[in-house]
Amino acid sequence: MRGYPEGVIGVSLTELAQPLSSLLITVTSSGGGLAQTKCILTAPPPPPGPAWGTEYCDGFTPISAPKA
């Protein structure tokens, strides 16, 4: 997938909207970097399920960690 960082060691999934319409995917790399993408789950065609794939996801973009 476009922009997927090397050395990913952690993944977080966040549901967006009610009912579930998309997922926000955040990954952490071994170098401490964070990147995110959003994947649409309800866009036709094809319907969600086995035919669903990465064409419904944006590319990963680097993000900054939230300030404590």
N, C-alpha and C positions, 0 to 999 in steps of 0.2 A: 504494500500500500504506500502511496506517495507520502514522503516525509516521515515514515516510521523510523524512529531512532534505533541505533545499534545498542546492544547491551541492556535491553529492557529487563528489569528485575521485579517490577510490580505493575499491576493493572487495577484501575478503579472504574466501575460502571455506575452511572447515575441516570435514573429514569427521568425523562423530561416530559412534562404535560400529563394531564389526566383526561382521557385514558392514555395509556402509553402510546406515544407517537414517535419518539426518538430516544436514542441513548447518547450520552456524553461519555466518551472513553478517554481516560487520562492514564498515561503511562509514565513510569519513573525509570530512568536508565542508571546503570552502575556508576556513571560519572556524576550523578546528582541532577541531571536535567529532567525537565518535565515537558510533555507534549500532549496535545489534546486533539480530538476529532469528534464530530457529531455524525451519527448514522440515523437516517430516516427509516423507520420501520413500516410505515403505512403507505408509502408511495407505490401506486400501481404503474405499469406491470413490472415484474411479476409480483404476485402476492407474497407477503412474508412467509417464510418457511424454507424448505430445502433450496428453492430457486433464488432466494434472496442472497445478495453478495455485496462486495465492496463498492460496486458502482453507486450504491446509495449512501456512501460515506464521503465526507470531505477529506482532504489530505490532512495529515497531522501537522500541527503548527506548534512551535516552542511556546511555552508560557512561563511566567515567573511564579514562584511559590508565594502563597499568601503571607503577608507580614503577621508575625505573632503579636 
